Amino acid sequence: MSDEGREGGTGGEEGSVDGDELTHTTADGDVQMVDVGDKPDSSRRAVARGEIRLTPETVAAVQADAVEKGDVLATARIGAVQAVKHTWETIPMCHQIPITNVDTEFSVGDDRIELTVAVETTGKTGCEMEALEGVTTGLNTVWDMVKAAEKDADGGYPDTRIADVAVVEKRKEPADG
């Protein structure tokens, strides 16, 4: 079994569309969770990043802590960490894994806020989905906190968008001990 079967992959790894089998599907086409029980524990780290585009006025309000709902980045950090911890509850076929560390970092630009989420675990499967969930929920939390400022006269969000969400680092090493 490929050690990345949970997340899929490329180049013939289990879970990829060009491999010989799909790990989340039985021969009858039924969906299943990948059995990782026989795999050794590994120390794993995944980092995901994404950004939310906002008006410069909204970004300035976030930086000045002048958003009516409260501290945008602190709230988004909590949302990101909570999402990491609950990924298995929202992504079908995702294993519940022991999260050993979550780091969040915001970078504020003139018209955007970038969020990077690093997740670490020691276990039988990776933590890419957890890092991605942290980024997307953290950025959605920013949007929720600033939506009154971003809304136009028609109630839309012409300048607001979440973009460029990607896994930017993935690491796996033998577990210590």
C-alpha positions in Angstrom: 0.0 0.0 0.0 1.3 3.5 -0.8 1.9 5.5 2.2 0.1 8.4 0.8 -3.1 6.6 -0.2 -5.3 8.8 1.9 -4.4 11.9 0.1 -4.1 10.5 -3.4 -1.1 11.4 -5.4 0.6 11.3 -8.8 2.7 9.1 -10.9 1.1 5.7 -10.1 0.7 6.1 -6.4 -2.4 4.5 -4.9 -5.2 6.9 -5.0 -4.1 8.5 -8.2 -6.2 8.2 -11.4 -3.3 6.8 -13.4 -2.5 4.0 -10.8 -3.8 0.5 -11.1 -6.4 0.9 -8.4 -8.3 3.6 -6.6 -7.7 3.2 -2.8 -11.0 4.8 -1.8 -13.1 2.6 -4.1 -13.9 -1.2 -3.9 -14.0 -3.4 -6.9 -17.7 -3.0 -6.9 -17.4 0.8 -6.9 -18.3 1.3 -3.3 -16.5 4.1 -1.4 -14.3 3.0 1.5 -11.8 4.4 3.9 -8.2 3.3 3.2 -6.8 0.8 5.8 -3.6 2.3 7.2 -3.5 -0.1 10.2 -0.4 -2.0 9.1 1.7 1.1 8.2 4.4 2.3 10.6 4.1 5.6 12.4 6.0 8.5 10.8 6.6 12.1 11.7 4.8 14.2 9.2 4.4 17.9 8.4 2.3 19.6 5.8 2.1 23.4 5.1 -0.7 25.0 3.1 -1.1 28.6 2.1 -3.8 30.8 0.6 -5.0 34.4 0.5 -8.1 36.5 0.7 -8.3 39.6 -1.5 -9.9 42.6 0.1 -10.3 46.3 -0.5 -7.4 48.4 0.8 -9.8 50.0 3.2 -10.8 46.7 4.7 -7.2 45.6 5.1 -6.5 48.9 6.9 -9.4 48.3 9.2 -8.1 44.8 10.0 -4.6 46.2 10.7 -6.1 49.0 13.0 -8.3 46.4 14.8 -11.2 48.6 13.8 -13.6 45.9 12.5 -16.9 46.0 14.4 -17.0 42.2 14.9 -13.7 42.2 16.7 -10.1 41.0 16.2 -10.2 39.5 12.7 -6.8 37.7 12.7 -7.2 36.3 16.2 -10.6 35.0 15.4 -9.3 33.5 12.1 -6.4 31.9 13.9 -8.9 30.1 16.2 -11.0 29.1 13.3 -8.0 27.7 11.4 -6.8 25.6 14.4 -10.4 24.3 15.1 -10.7 23.3 11.4 -7.4 21.4 11.6 -8.6 19.5 14.6 -11.9 18.6 13.1 -10.9 17.8 9.5 -11.9 14.1 9.8 -15.4 15.2 10.6 -15.9 17.2 7.4 -13.9 15.3 4.7 -15.3 11.9 3.9 -12.8 9.0 4.2 -10.4 11.2 6.1 -8.7 9.5 9.1 -8.8 11.1 12.5 -5.2 11.7 13.2 -3.3 12.9 16.3 -2.4 16.6 15.7 0.8 17.4 17.6 1.2 21.0 16.4 -0.5 23.7 14.4 1.2 27.0 13.5 -0.6 29.8 11.7 1.0 32.8 10.2 -0.7 35.8 8.6 0.9 38.2 6.1 -1.0 41.4 5.5 -0.5 43.2 2.2 -2.2 46.3 0.8 -5.2 44.4 -0.7 -4.9 40.9 0.7 -4.2 38.8 3.7 -2.2 35.6 3.3 -2.6 32.7 5.7 -0.1 29.9 6.1 -1.0 26.9 8.2 1.6 24.2 9.2 0.3 21.0 10.7 2.4 18.3 12.4 1.5 14.7 13.4 3.0 11.4 14.2 1.0 8.7 12.7 0.2 6.4 9.8 -1.1 9.0 7.3 -0.3 12.6 6.3 -1.8 15.9 7.3 -2.2 17.8 4.0 -6.0 17.8 4.3 -5.8 19.3 7.8 -3.5 22.1 6.6 -5.8 22.8 3.7 -8.9 22.9 6.0 -7.0 25.2 8.3 -6.3 27.7 5.5 -9.7 27.6 3.9 -11.6 27.9 7.2 -9.2 30.6 8.5 -9.7 32.7 5.3 -13.5 32.1 5.4 -13.4 33.4 9.0 -11.7 36.5 7.8 -14.4 36.9 5.1 -17.1 36.5 7.7 -15.5 39.0 10.0 -15.2 41.7 7.3 -18.2 41.0 5.1 -20.0 44.2 6.2 -17.1 46.3 5.0 -16.7 44.4 1.8 -20.3 44.3 0.7 -21.3 46.7 -2.1 -24.6 48.5 -2.5 -26.2 45.5 -4.2 -25.1 43.1 -1.4 -22.4 41.5 -3.4 -18.6 41.1 -2.9 -17.0 42.3 -6.1 -13.5 42.8 -4.6 -13.5 39.8 -2.2 -12.1 36.4 -3.1 -10.2 33.6 -1.7 -7.4 32.4 -4.0 -4.3 30.4 -4.5 -4.9 27.8 -1.8 -2.2 25.1 -2.2 -0.1 22.6 -0.3 3.4 24.2 -0.3 5.3 21.7 1.8 4.9 18.0 2.7 7.4 16.1 4.8 7.6 12.5 6.1 10.3 11.1 8.3 10.7 7.9 10.4 9.1 8.4 13.8 11.6 8.9 16.7 11.8 6.1 19.2 
